[in-house]
Amino acid sequence: MTGRIVAVTGTGTGVGKTVLTAALCAALRRGGVDCRAVKAVATGVPPGTDAEDAVLLGRVMATPPSEAVLATFALPRSPLAAAAAEGQELDVETLARSIEAMAAGCDLLLVEGVGGLLVPLTPRQTVRDLFRRLDAGVVVAALAGLGTINHTALTVEAALGAGLRVIGVVLVEAMGEEDAAFVAENAAQIADQCGVPVLGVLPHIGDSSDVDALAEAAGALDLSALTEPLADATEAVVAADRRHVWHPFTQTSDWREEAPLVIRSGDGCWLRDESGRRYLDGISSLWCTVHGHAHPALDRAAREQLGRIAHSTFLGQTHAPGALLAEELAAVAPAGLTRVFYCEAGAAAVEAALRIALLAQRHAGHPERSHFVALGDAYHGDTAGAVSVGRSEPFHTGLDPILFPARVVPSPHLDEAASVRALSDLLDREGDQVAALIVEPRVQAAAGMLTHSDSWLVQAAALARRHGALLIADEVATGFGRTGDLFASAGAGVTPDILCLGKGLTGGYLPLSAVLTTEELFDRFTAPHTEHRTLYYGHTYTGNPVACAVARASLRLFEEEDTLGSARRLATTLASLLTERVAPRPGVFEIRSRGVMTGIELRAGATPLDPALRTGRRVTLAARRRGVVVRPLGDTVVLNPPLTMTDAEAEILVSAVTGAIAEVIGGPG
């Protein structure tokens, strides 16, 4: 039980949270539990005085009031307003770390909130966000009188909606005038309607400064719920997983031998496993989390849309989230891309793009244009068409019978001039047969973060256009700020004919991808039904309204929170840290990066490492032991964090990777 945190919140101000917290603490301490209590923030505290709440909590613990409160402000307002009046802003992470340090020194720490769960601490974070960051169980204090059912239900819903574990509700007889039968009726209805236990009724305490009276009053409550062992589902989840699950890109023999990481929740740039340990998400949960996990605006967008409808087909129908997202994407996409076709996964978007390009050429009177040109080391997903233009060994060994041949030119990473010459020569020979050139602008991500210049992209686009081929930009990985611009192609000054988006489109919340095209291409499919130019492609969940609603909220955040500015600052910080700490290490052959997309290639001098050693995988496991999640691509360790990662978190990320490389390869620590 050591280090457990239980938060005490209320259905509003004046419901008796402090008295309940003090009573719980007094009763638990009397029962032999090393329990302490703290109030995170107290407002309405004149300078030079002690907060009344802190005085009471301090009396219960026999400590000075100053040890029972972390921050005080003079103005009797919300912590956000009170701090702003003094020219300050609360730091929720600092509060959380202070609370965790206190919890480490006792069996159980009670943390009293401020008002209700949704009271703002900062412009973005509420009391609920603090409790979520702490992974705290929640006890709800509610008045025992009239109106408590509605207020309690709203509070419980707010807690459960944020993934908080509600231990139970305590009805507080603040006035001592409540009818016992009425209170019992309210308790029964709360338990039934809210689906959480009622731990009992805290009777009115005439003198709340009497520690013995507090302990006696709380003795009638079910305190076992606060101290019983926390459920750890790791063993059950792993057992079920190993019996039934087949994981993508995972060797099944390795999976059976390794201890898997079982993720329970996420907050900001952090993940938390079933045992409660936190890990810094260094790969944005496979390159898709943009604004961090559990962002309030994205959570709210999902909840609001779920309250309307979770799914409605986009085949022959429409809805506001899908239509308005398309309009908003067209407004920020490279100029001229005005039509949006939705899919789910990024590979499906590439599959649709290939089909659109091929049929658009046919509808324009060029059925002979049936070939596609791709880059060496390309990766565009794992559906048949996507693999055909992005074969990656050994991922796609043995799949030739279901693939079509593509023309391939060398990756520009090592020699851009040679790549341009090869593309030019190919198009000179076969350009009149090419439907489209497909590229990953700026970074060939799955190849190990192979980078190329904007100049190469400009030249490649010009060559394709000169020969009548369409340009498909696959920005499933590079879009939405990953390379420092909202879209890599636009940042390079290139407007593709077809743009594929995915991953970060919903900020990493839900599967949604999109294909953006020009009006000209769209018009080639617009004809009388008898000409059969309909794009016969789509999926059941195309344009899912919940995913579209979250994607709209994510786009707004780019403006409201200057996400691109954060991404560029993070890229600068990472580059500096990696150059200083990682680049000089033994075994580090090359660091490749564009924006936050980073690949650290490990070699023995200039010689590739023996694949059987699985050095990259061993480094990522060593990093995990240091509390950081990264992923290997062979012997290239990939970093691709959320764009909102702070400099302090970037320091943690790079330090863990540095230590992991030292552990696996050797050299000074």
N, C-alpha and C positions, 0 to 999 in steps of 0.2 A: 504493500500500500504506500510505501515511502514516495513522497513527491507528488502525490495525487492532488489535483486542483478541482475544486467545486466552486462554481460561480453562483452567487445569489442575486437574482434579478427580480424585478417586480412588474406588476401590470401598470405601474405608473408611479408618480411621486407621492410620498406620504402613505404608502401601504405597509410600512413597517419593516423594510428590508434590513435596516441596521439592527433593530431589536431582534429580528429573526436570526441574523448572522451572529450576533453576540450570544443569543440563547443557544444556538447550535454549537458554537465554539465552547461555551461553558459546559454544556452537557457532555460533549465528546471528551473534553479534557477530564471531567469528573469520571468518565468511564475508562480512563487510562489511555486515550488516544492523544498522541502529541499533535494537537491541532492548533493552528494559528489562524489569524484573520487579518485581512488588509482591505482597505478601500482604495481602489486604483486612483480615483480623482474625487476631490471634494470641492464644491464651489460655494460661494457665499461665505467665505472665511476671511474676515478682516485681517489685514497684515498684523503680525505679532500675536495672533491668537491661535488657539488650537481648534480644529474642527470638532464639533460636538460628536459626530460619528466616530472620529478617531479617539476621542476621550473615552467613549463607551467601550470600543474594541480594545483599547489599551488597558482599561481596568480589568476586563475579562482575562487578558493575558499577563497582567501585572508588568506591563512595559510602558514606556513613555508614549504619549499620543503620536509623537512624530514618527514612531516606528509602525504605526497602524494606517498610515496614509502615504501615498507616493507623490501626489501632486495636489496643490491647493491653489485656488484663485479667489479673488475678492468678490467678483460679480456673481450674484445668485442667478446664473443662467446655465445653459448647456455648457459642457466643457469647451466646445468649439468656440462659442461666443465669449465665454469668460476668458479663455486663453487669448483670443484675438484682442480683447479689450486691453490686455497687458502687453500687446505686441509679440505674443508667443504663439507657437503651434505645438500641440502635443505630438509626440513620436510614439506611435502604437508599438513599434518593434522594441523601443527602449523600455516601455512599460512592461511588455511581455517578458523581456529578459530579466527585468528586476523581479517580477513575480515568480518566474521559474527558479531564480536563484533562492528566493525565500522558500519555495516549495521543496527544494532539494534538502533543506535543513529540518524538515519535519515530516510527520506521517501524512498530514492532510492540511491543505491551505484553503481556507474559505476566502473568496474574492468577491467583495460586494460591488455591484455595479452602480451606475449613476442613473437614476430614473429607470426607464424601460430599456429594452434591448436596442431600440432604434434611435436612441439619443446620440447625436453626432459627437464624435471625439475630434475628428478632422474633417475637412471638406469632403473626403471620400469614405472615411471609416467611422463606424458606429461602435457602440458597446458590444453589439453582437459580433462584430469583426474581431474585437479583442478576445472575446471568449472562444471564438473559432480558432484564432491563432494559438491560444493556450490549450486547445483540445480539451476544454473543461466540460465536465458534466454540469447541468444547470438545475438549480432549485428555484421555483417560481413562487414568490410571495404575492398573495392576493388577498384583498380585503374580504372578510367573511360576510359582508352585507349585500345589499341589493346592487345588481349590475355586474357582479363578479364573474358570472358565467361568460358573458360576452368578452369582457376584458381579458380573462384568463385564456379563453380560446384563441383570441388574436395573438397573445403573447406566445402561447405554445406553438401556434402555426408559424409564427416568425422564427422561432427557434428551430423547429423541425425543418423548415424550408431552407435553413442554412446548414443543415447537417449536424446540428448540435444534439447531444444526448441529453434528453430531459429526464432527470432522475425522478422528479415528482413535483407536486404543488403543495404548498402549505397555506392554509387559510389562517389569516391573522386577525384576531379580535382586537382591533386597535382601540375601540372605544369601550369595550366591555359591556355593551348594551344589546348584543345580538341574541336573537331567539335560538336556542339550541337546536330545535327541530328544523328551523329554517336553514341554519348553517349545515346541518347534516344533509338536508335535501340538496343544497348547492354542491356539497362535496360529491354526492353521488352523481349528480348531473355532469359535473366537470369530469369526473373519471370516465363516465360513459361517452360523453361527447368528444373529449379531447384525446381519449385513448392513452392517457398517462395516469400513473397512480397518484392519489392524494395521500400525502404522508401523515396527515392529521391536521389538527387545529391548534394553533398556538394561542392559549388563553391570554386575556388582557393581564398585563403586569403593571401593578400600581407604581412600583418604583423600579424603573428599568436599570437603575444603577446598582441594584442588588444582584450580585453575581449568583448567589445561591438561588434567588428567586428565578433568575433567567434559566439556570440549569434545571431547576425543578419544572418549570413550564415546558421546556423542550423535551423533558423526559417522557412526555406523553406522545411524542412524535416517533415515527418509524425511522430511527437513525441508521438502521442496518443498511439501508439503501445507499448511504453515503460512504460506507466503509467496506461493503462486500467487494470481493475481487472483481476487477474489470475483465470483461470478456475479451479474449484474444482469439480471433477466428483463424489465425495463421495456419494452425495444424489442419483444421477441417477444410479450409480453402485449398491448401496444397494437396491434400489427399484427394479431394474431388477433382482438382485440376489434373493431377497425374493419372487418374482413372479415365478421364473423359475428354480432355481438351487437346487440340492439335494447334500449336502456336505457329504463327507466320515467321519465316526466316529464322527458325530455331531448330537446331539439330536435336532430335528427340532423345538421343542417347545422352547428350550433354544436359538436357533439361532434367532428366531423371537423376543425374548425379549432383547437380548444383542445388544450393538452397535458394529458392526463388524469392524475389522481392514482392510482397503482397501489399499493394497500395490500397489504402482506405480512404484517404482524403487529400485535398490539396488546398494551398492558400498562398496567393502571390506566386513567388518563384519556387515554392517549396512543396514537396510531397510528404505524406506521412504514411507509414506502414501500419499494419494491424496491431503491432505491439506499441505503437505510439512514437517510434523514432522518426525524426525528420531527415529528409534528403533534399539537397538543392537540385532542382531540375535543370541540368546543364544542356539538355537537348530539346527543351520545349515539348516534351512528350511526343517525340518524333517530328520536330520542326514545325509544329502547328500552333502552340500556345503563344499568343502575341502579347496580350496585356496581363498575363498571369492567370493563375487558377482562382476561381471563385471571385471574379471581379463583380462588384455589386451591380453595375449597369448591365452586364451580360446576364447575370442571374435573374435580374428583374425582367429583362426582355423575354427570357425563356418562360418565366412564371406567368407573365401577363398573356403571352400567346397561348400557353397551355390552358389558361382559363377560358380561352375562346374556342380553339379547336387545335388538336395535335397534328392532324394530317387531313388533307383534302387533295385529291388528284389534280395534277396540272395538265392532264390530257383533256383538252377541250374545255377547261375551266381555268379560272385564275383566282387570285386572292391578293389582298393588299400587301402583305410582306413580300411576296414574290415579285409583283409588279413594281412596287416602289424601290426594292433593292436593285432591280435591273436599271431603273432610271438613275439611281445614285451611283451604281458602278459605271454606267456610261458617262456620267459627269466627271469621274476622276480617272478613267482609263485613258490610254493614249488616244489622241484626237482621231476621230473617225470610226472608232469601235462603238457602235450604237445598238447592236443587237446582242441579247444575252440568252444562251441556251443552258439550262441547268442540268447537272448530273449529281452524283453523290461523291464517289472517290475521284482522286486526281487522274487515275488511269482511265476511268470512264470518260473524263473530259478529253483526254488525248484521243481515245477511241472515237469519240464524236467528232473531234477536230479533223482526224484523218478522213472520216467519212464525208464530212462537209467539204473538205478540200477536193477530194476525188470527184464527188458529184458536182461541185461547182464548176470544175473544169469541163466535165461532160455537158452540163447544161449550157455552158458557153460555147459549145460546139467543138470541144477538144477531147474526145474520148481517148485519143492516143496518149494523153497526159495521165499516165497511170502509175508512174514510179515516184517513190519518195526518197529524198536525200537526207541522211542523218550523219551525226558525228560519231567518230570512234569513241568508245567509253561512254556512250550516251546511256541514259536510263530514263524511261518515260512511263514506267508502271508495268503491271504484270498481266494485263489482258493481252489477247493474241496480237492485236494490231499494235499496241503500245510496245510489246516485246519485239515485234518485227523491226521497229525503228529504234530500238534501244536494247539490243542484245547485250547481256552482261554475263560473262562466264565467272563462276560456274552456275550462276542462278538459273540460266535458261538452257543448260545442256539437255539435249534430248527432245527439245520441243519443235524441231524443224518441221515435222509433218503438219503442224497447225499454224505455221508462220508463213509470211510472204517475204521474198527477198527485197532488201532495200539497198540503195547505193550508199556507200559509206566513205566519208573523207576523214582524214586524220583530225583528232582533237587539236584545237589550237593551243592547248596549254603549254606544250614544250616548244613549239615553233609556229607562231601565228602566220608568218609569211608563207611557210610551206603549206599550211592548211588552206590559206587563201588561194594559192596556186593550184592545189589539188581540186578545190571546189570550182575554180574557173575552168580548169581543163575538163572536168567532168561535165559541166554545163555546156561547154563548147561542143562536146561530143554528143550529149544526150539531152540537152536542155529542152528540146521540143517534145520530149516524152515525160518530163518531170511535172508532177502535180504540185509538189510543195517541198520546201526545205524546212525541217523541224530542228530547233535548237533550244537549249536551256541558256537563257541570257546570263552572262557574267560568270556563272558558277555551274559546273557539272557536278551536282551535289553528291549523288550516290556513287559516283566514280572515285570519291575521296576528296571532295571539295577542290576539283581542278578549276582554276580560274582562267579567264581570258579578258582582254581589254575591250573597252567600248569601241575602239577603232576597228578591231576585228569584226565585231557585230555589225557595225555600219557597213563595212566592205562586203560582208556576206549577204546582208540584206539587199544591197545594191546589185550584186551579181544575180541573186535570185530574181529580182524584179526585171532586170535587163533581159532575162531569158524567159519571162512569162510565168515563172513559178511563184506560187504563193509562199508567204513566210508564216510559219507557225511558231509562236513563242510559247514554250512550255514553262510557265512561271508557277507551277504548282508548289515548287520548293522555294523559288527566289522571289515570289511576290510578297506584297504586304510588309514592306520595310526591311526584309532580311538583308538586302545588300545596301541599305541606306536610302533608297528611294521607294516610293509606294510600289512602283513596278520597275524592275530592272531594265526592261526594254525602253521605257519612257526616259529613264535616267540616262540611258545611252543615246537618246535622241532618235530612237527607232520606233516606228509604228508598225507592228505586224499586221497581217491581214486577219490572222486568227490568234487569239490570246487564251491560253488555258490557265485557269486559276483553281486553287483548292487549298488544302491544309489551313492556312491562316485566314481563309475567307470568313469563317465564323469565329475567329479569334482562338480557335482550337477547341471549341465547345461541341460541335456537331458535324457529322459528315455532310458536306455540301461542296460541290465544285461547279465551275461555270466555264462556258466557252463564249468568248466575245468575238463578234465578227463585224465587218463593215456592212453598211446598208446595201452596197453593191452585191456582195455575196448573198445576203438575205434575199434580195430581189430575184436572184437566179432560181430560187426555189419557189417563187410566187408565180403561179400559173394556173390555168383551168385544171380542175381535178382530173380530167381525162388525160392530161399529159404526165401524170404520175410523178410530179416533182416534189411531193411531200417528203420531208425528212422523216423516214420511218425509223426512228430511234428514240429511245427514252426508257425510263425505269419507273417502277411503282412509286418510289419516293422522290421522284424528280420535283424540285422546287418545294420541298417540305416547308410548311409555313413557320414552324418553330425555328428551324435552321435559318431560314431567311430573316426572321425577326431578330435573331441574335447577330447575324451578319450585318444588318443595318446598324445595330447598336455598336458593333465593333468599328464600323466605318466612322461613326460619330466620334468615337473615342480618339481616333487618330487626330482629329481637330481639337477636341476639348482638352486632351491631355498632352498634346504635342508628342505623340508617340514616335514620330520620325526623329524628332530632336533627341528623345531619349535613346533611340536606336543608334544614332550617330555618336552620341557621347559614350555609350556602352562600347561601340566598336573601337573607339579611340583608347578607352581604358583597357580593353582586352588586348589590343595590339601592343600596348606598352608593357603590360604584365607578361605577356607571352614572350616578347622579345627579350625582356630582362631575365626571366626566370626559367622558361622552358627551352628556348632556342639553344642556349649553350650546353644543355644537358647531353651526356653520352647517350647515344641511341636515337637522338632526334635528328632526322635527316632534313626535314623541311617543314615549315609552317605555312600553310596556304590559307588565305582569308580574303573575304570581301564582305564588308559590313560585319555582322555578327557570325556569319557562316565561316567556320574554322575547321581545318583538318591538320592534325599533327601526325606526320608520317614518321614511323619508326623504322630504322634500318641499322645494320651493322656496318657503319661507314657508308660506302656507296652501294653495298650489297644488300639486296632484299633479305629479310629474315626468313628462316625456315617456317613455312606456313604451319607445319605440324606443332610448332611451339606455341601458336595462338597467342603471341605476345600482346596484340591489341586487346584481345578479350581479357587477358590476365590484368592488364593495366586498368581496364574499366571496372573489373571486380575489386581491385585494390582501391580505386577511387570510391567505389560504393562503401567500402569499409570506413572510408574517411567522410562519409555522409554526403557524397555527390554522385549524381547519376549522369554518366556519359555513355556513348555507344561507339563500338568500333566498326569500321569498314575495312575488313582485313586487318592490316597493321597500321591503319590510319585511325587515330582517335579523334572523334568528331565532337566539337563544341558548337552548339547552336541554341543559345539560351533565349528565354522570353525577352522581348525588346525593352521591358520595364525593369530589368535587373539593375540593382544599384551597384555603385562602385564597391561597396563593402561586400556585397554578395559575389561580385566578379572576383574579388580578392580571394574569397573562400573557394570559389570554383578553380581558379588557377593554382592556388596552393595545394589543393587536394590532388589535382592532376600531376603537378610537379612531384609531390611525394609519391604518388602511385608509380610514375615512371622510374623514380629512384629505387623504389622497392623491387620492381620487376627486372629492370635492366642493370641497376647498380649505379655507382658514382656517388658523389657526396650528396647527402640529404638536403 
